[in-house]
Amino acid sequence: MEESNSHQSISLLSARERQVARLIAMGFSEKEIASKLFVSRDTIHSHTYRIRKKIKARSAVDVCRKYILSLKNPKEILIAFGFILIQLFSIGDFDIDQRKPSRLRLKNHTRNLRTRNQNRTLWN
């Protein structure tokens, strides 16, 4: 029942909206989709808003779920799940040191460097 409803709701989308829904299901952000399709981020934002409204989805996860359930070919489902898994694993795999340092950490780091340099001059 859910599968037929999803297929019917996805069929309400325009060709471009289906293309955007497919890219959402693959785990791309609005910014990445805009870059791939050579349009502005605002255009993609309005596409995703209309997609959610047409298929009664509350989030990108709902769009992804309904898109996958609407597919007929199981290979496409496996590919979509593969992209979702890659996206999930890439979210948790980040290095904390790559973050932009806070002002406090920068201030402490600068103070530590000054202290080291002063100590070096005292000992030399």
Buried (B, 14 or more C-beta within 10 A) or exposed (E): EEEEBBBEBBEEBEEBBBBBBBBBBBBBBBEBBBEBBEBEBEBBBEBBEBBBEBBEBEEBEBBBBBBBBBBEEEEBBEBBEEBBEEBEEEEEEEEEEEEEEEEEEEEEEEEEEEEEEEEEEEEE
